[in-house]
Every structure is written in C-alpha cells, then in structure tokens.
C-alpha cells in the first residue's frame, strides 16, 4: 500500500506539472507567433498605405496606430516584394528592389502559391503576404520576408521545449527522493492505526475470556437463562469482530519475503469449493465451479484461502433462494482471473463502489441476520492489493459479480 501511495503521489505531481508546463509552453509559443505575425501585418499595411515605401520617421503620413517603430535603418533591414496583378490575374508589374533572395521566376511561382490559397493574408513558405484590391479590379500583393522572425520563433520554441523537458526531469528526480518524506506522516499514521488495532485487540481478548469464563460459572451454578445466552452470544460476536479487525490490519501490511511461496492456486480454490458445497446445498443453493488446472502463483497461500473463503461465504449468504453461485478461476496471459457471481435482487448499483469500504453493509438488517460486519470484502480487497492485483464488482440482470485479477510476479 505504501509503494502504491508513493507511486500515485508521484504520478499526480508529475501530471500536474506536465499539464501546467504544456499550457505555459503552448501559450509562449502561440503568443510569440501571434506577435511575429501581427508585426509583419503592420509592416505590410504600412507599405500599402505609403505606396510600397517607408517614409522617414515622424512623417505626417506615418500612421500612429501601427505597432511598428520606423528607424533610419528600417528600409535596409526589411526585405519585401510588390506585385501588381490585373483583373485577369496576370502580372502587370513586379518590384524586387528591396529583396535579393528572389528572381522574377521565383516570384511568379510564389505568387501562384499565394493565389492558390485564396486568402487575403497568410504565409507561403517564409513569406507573409497581404492581398489588396485595386480600383481597376486587379490586386496588389505585398510579400514580406519573415525568415529571421520565424527562425527566432523556432529557436524560442526549441529553448522552451528544452526547458520543459529539463524541468520535468528535475522535478521527477526530486520527487523520487522527497516523496518518501512527503507521505511519511500518512505512513506513520497508518502504522499507528494498525498498531492500535492489534494492541487493542490483544487487550480486549483477556476481559472477553474472563467474561466468558464467568458466564460459564454462572450457568453451572445458577443454570442457564436467556440473559446469559444473550451475553455469551454478544461475547462470541465481539470476539469474531476482533479477529476480523486483526486479520484486516495484517493483510494491509506489505508482504514479507519469508512468507512468499509458489503454490497451486487451483488446489486452493478447489479446497474452498469442497468446503462450501455442503453449506450451499443446505441453503438449497447451487454452487457451480470452473477451475482451470495447474495454475500456480507466487504469494501468501493463506491469504488466498481467506480470499476464496470470503468471496464464497459472501455469495452463499446473499444469494437469492434456490439461486446458482458461479465460481471460476482461470488464467489469461500472466493474469489470473477469479470470478464469483450470484443472483441478488434489490441491489442499489450506486452503492457498488462502497462494498469494499470498511464496515459498509448495503442492507444492515440482512447483514446482521447473517452475521456480517462489513469487513470481509475490505479484507478481500486488501489481500488482492497486497499481491499487486485489483478487485471490482458489477451488477447486471439481477446478478452481482466480483472479479479479482492477480498478476503473476516472478
């Protein structure tokens, strides 16, 4: 359980960091691209307004609403071309005075790509273009070379990605070393809880034994009556509850290596079926078992005796009268599947996830009449979890099914 808690803590922390970094890096990349594109559009619009030229700074025709600062070097730093098209989309004139990377043929190919897009503005290769209508029905196309700006955006994207991966790696390494300390309060509290249950159970056994002996003496001296029988029944019930609590506390502990052995889970399952067959027949219920032969598992054998006992006992107790209990053990790949199902009317499907909670009983009156405490399924889940498996339940067509999946380790 401690290892599982630590893994979940690291997973949640890493998922939170990953999501935050993805949003942050995406926002930086999109924001930078938008700024680059906006600046290019401002330059193109300025060139259009000024007839394809940059006017001197502070010129009266220089629009103040454009986010582009003109300096004496601007005409020499900015590379652009201007093409005028007729109404029939024929090239009327080409101005390549401000760009050296293009010749007339290349410009014609670029213009063809721009026309094919059908857009008023956009990117073609490394050029940002704007298409403006003329009074004669033709169009003026202004293309701005954005190679340096796009290269800068790509470099920023690479740096951001490198920082992102570095941060994720650093945080992951830190979590590996610090996660133990982060969950230490919970671990200590859990250990204290287990110790309290075990110690309290041992302390309660002595007074219960004394009470049981005293009731025996009273029965021998004064004879039995309903009050003494009731007291003895409550002592037996409390003793059974204490044993169940101790068992639950022990099954939640990490498996010790000296308790692990390779055993035949098929034989363990069959032994439990043989033990519960008479109980099912006595209640006029049918127990049908399908157990694959030769399935072995490395784990604590006593735990699986208890697991099968809990699941079969639960099925026999709560199965509808004259119903059929189906029990199966099979292997698929490296996973062992344990399934127990029985008809049980009147189950609230919304409460199914709570069946594995401690002291939870779906029907208190029915559980009390069958001697249930709401601990059995909690113990079953603890056994499956400590063997790195998972257990679940579902209800369909009046039949409740419990399924445990145990991986073969080693």
N, C-alpha and C positions, 0 to 999 in steps of 0.2 A: 504493500500500500504506500509506503514511504517513497519508493522509487517511482511509482505511478504518479504520486502527487508532485514529485520533483519534475518529472517529465512534463506534466500538464502545466506547471508553473513556467517552465522554460518555453514551452510551446505558446502559451498565451502571451508571454512577454515578447517573444520574437515575432509573433503575428501582429501584435500591436505596433511594434517598432517598424516592421516591414510595411504595414499599411500606411503608417504616418510618413515614412520616408518616400514611399511611392507617390503619395499625394503631393508631398513637398517638391520632389524632383520633377514630377509632371507639371506642377504649377510654374516652377522656374523655367522649364523648357518651353512651355506654351507661352508664358509671359515674355520671354526673350524673343521668341519667334514673332509674336504679335508686335513687339516694339520695332523689330527689324523691318517687318512688312509695313507698318504704319509710317516709319521714316521714309521708306522707299516710295510709298504712295504720295507722301507730302512732296518729295523731290519731283516726282513725275508731274504732279498737279502744278507745281511752281514753274516747271519748264513749259508746260502747256500754256499757262497764263502769260508767260513772258516771251512767247514766240520761240521757244527752244533755246533760250539763253538764260544765264544767271546775271541778274542786274547787280550793280555794286551794292554793298551793304548800306542800309538806311535809305535806299532809294525810295521815292514816294510811291512807286508802283509795287514795292515789295510787300506782300501781304503779311500782316502780323499774326494771322490766325494759324499759320503753319508752324508745326513743331520742328523747324529746321533752321539752324543758325548758319547764315551765309558769311563766309570769310573770304579774304582775297585769294586763298588757296582752293576754294571750293570748285571753281571751273576746271582746275587742273587735277583735282582728286576724283571727280565724278566722271564715270565712263558711261556714255549713253549713245543711242542712235535714234533717229527720227525717220519714219517712212510715211509718205502720204499716198493713200490709195484712192482710186477713182470710184465712182458709184458702181462700176462693174468689177470692183476688187482687183483692178490692175494697178501695178506700181507706177505712180506718177513721178515721185522723186524720192531719193534716198540721201540722208545726211549722216555721213560716217566721220565727220571731222573730229568728234570727241571720243572716238574709240578706235583702238588699233588692233584689237583681237579679232575683228570681223572684216571679211571682204564682202563684196556685193553678192556673191553666190551664197555665202553662208547666211547673209541677212535674208535673202529670198527664202531659203529653207526655214529659217526661224520664223519669218512672217507667215509662211504656210502653216506651221505648227500653231501659231497664235490664232490664225483664222479658224483652224480646225477645232480649237477649244470652244469657240462661240461665246467666250466670256469677255466682259468689258475690262477685267483686270485679273491678274494671276501670275503664275510662274511658268516659264518654259526653260527647262534646264536651270541655268544660274541667273537668268534674266527675269526681272519683274517688269511686267508690261502694263500699259494702260491704253485703251482704245477710245478715241474721242471722235464724235461725228463732226463733219464739216458742213458748211452751208450748201455746198454743191451736191450733197448726198454721199460723198465719199467719207473716208475716215483717216484720222491721223493716229499712227501708232508710235508710242514712245517706249523704248526698251531701256531699262537701267541695269547695268552690270552689278550684281549683288554678290559677286564671288567672295570678296573679303568678309562681308557681313554674314553670309551663310557659313563660311568657314569658321568664323568666330562663334557662331551659334553651335555648330557641330563640336567644336573644341570645348565649349562650355558644357555641352551635353555629355561628352566623354568624361570631363572632370567631375561632373555631378554624379555620373554612374560610378566612377571610381570611389568617390567619397561615400556614396551609398553602400557599396559593397564593403568598404573598409569599416564603416560604422556598424553594419550588420555583423561582420566577423568579430569586431572588438567586443560588441555587446554580448554576442554568443559566448565568447571565451570568458568574459566576466561573469555571465550567468552560470556557466559551468562551475566556477569556483565559489560564487557567492550564493547560489541557490540553496545550498545546504543551510547556510546561516539564515536565509530568508524564511525557510519553512521550519527552522528549529523550534520556535515557540509552539507551532502546531504539533510537531513531533513530540515535544516534551509533554504537552497537554494530553496527547493521545496515550503516551506511555503512562502518565499518572492515572488516566481513566482506566486503563487496563489493570494497572496495579491495584487501584482501588476496588475494582470489581472482584479481582482474585482474592485480595486480602479480606474484603468484606464477606465474601462467600465462605472463606475458611472460618472467619469469626462467627458466622451465623450457624455453621454446622454444629458447633458444640451446644448452644442452647436448644437447637432443634432436637438433637439427640437426647438431651436431658428431658425436654418436654415429652418426647415420645416414650421414654422410659417411665416417666411419672404417670402418663396416661395408662401405660400397661399395668403399673402397680394399682392404680385406681380401679381398673377393670377387674383385676384379680381380687381386690379387697371388697369393692362395693358392687361389682357386677357391671356389665355394660349398659349404657343407655344412649339415646340419640345425641346427647350433647357431647359425650366422649367420642362417639363415632364421627361427629362433625369436626371436632378438634383434631382427631387423627387424620381425617381426610385433608384438612387445611395444612397440616404439617407435611403430609406427603406431597401436596400440591406445591408448597413453598420449597421443599427440598428439590423437587424436579425443576422448578424455575431457577434455583441457584445453580444447579448443574448445567442447565442450558446457557445461563449467562457466562459461566466459566468456559464452557465449550466455545461460545461465540468469541470471547476475548482471545482464546488460544488460536482459533482458526484465522483471526485477523493478523496474527503475528507473521513475520517473514519466515519462510521455510528454512530450517536448519539443514545443512548438508548431511548430517548423520542420520536424519530421518527419511531421506530420499532413497528410493529403491525402484528398480524396474519390476513391474508386476503385470499380471494379466487382468486387465480391466473387464474383459469378457467374463472371466470366472467370478469376479466380484459382483458384477451385475446379475449373473445367473443365481448366485447365492442369495442375493436380496430378493429376487423374484420368487425363489423357492420358499423364502421365509414369509413373504406377504401373500402368497397364493391362498393359504387357508383363511387368512383374515378377509380377503376379498370374497371368497366363497361363503364365509359365514355371514357376510352382509348382503349376500345374493347379488354380488357384482362379479364381472368377468375381468380377469387380468390377462391380456394378450401381450406376449413379449416377442420381439425380434432382435436377437443379439448376435452380431457377427462374431465368428470365432477367430481366435488368435490375435486379438487386438491387445497390444501391450502399451504401457505408459510408464514414464519415469516421474514419480511423485510420491506423495504420502498415501500409502494404501488405506490406512484407517480413515483418512479424510473422505475417500470415495465410498467406503462402506457407509459412512454417515450421510454423504450426499445422496446416494441412492435411497437410503432409508427415509430421508426427509421428503424427497420427491414422491416416493411411492406411498408413504404414510399420508401425505397431504392429499394425494389422488384418491386413496381409499376412503378417507374421511369425508371429502367434499364431493365425491362422485354422486350423481343422481341415482336414485334407487334402480336396480337392475341395469345399470349402465355398464359400458365396456371401457376399461382402462387400457390404454395402449402405451407400451414402453419399448423403446428401441435404443440400441447402441450400434453405431456404425462409424466407419472411417472413410473420409474423402480427402485424398492428398495427405497432408501432415496434420489434419484436424480431426478430432474425434467428436462426433455429434451424439449427444444424449437428449432424448426427447421423451417426455411424459405428457399424455393428454387424457382428458376425461370430460364427459358431459357434465355441465354445471349450469343450471338455469339461474337467471336473475343477477348476472354479474354486471356491474357498472364499469364499462370499458374505460371511463375517465380515471378510474382509480387503479388501473392495472400497474402503472409505474410505481405505485406506493406499496405494492405487495412485498417488495424486498426491504422496506423500511422496518426498523426495529419496533416491536410491539404494535405494529399495524395489523388490524383484523378487519377484513371487509364486512363481515357480519359478526358482530360481537356476541350476540346470543348464540349463534350457531357454533362459533369458535369455543365459547365457554362450555357448551354441551359436549364438545368433542375433546376438551382438554387442551385447547390451543392457547399459546401465549403471544403469538405474533413474532416469534424468534426463529422458527425453523427456516423460513425462506431467507432471512438475513444471514443465518449460518451457511446455508447453501451458497448464497452469493459470495460470502467471504471465502469459502473453500475454492470456488471456481476462480475468484480473483487472485488468490494467492498462488494458483497454478497458471497464472497469466492468461486465463480464459475469460469468457463473457457469458452471461446468462440473461435470457429475456423471456417474456411471455406475450401471448396474444390470444384474443378471443374472437371466434368466428363460428357462426351457425350453432350456437349453444355449446361449443366445445372450447375449453381452455387448454392451452398447450404451453408447457415450459420447455425451453430449449437451451442447453448448455453446450458451448463449443470450447473444447480444450485443445490447445496446440501441443504437439509432441516436440519436446525440447531435448536436445542432445542426441 
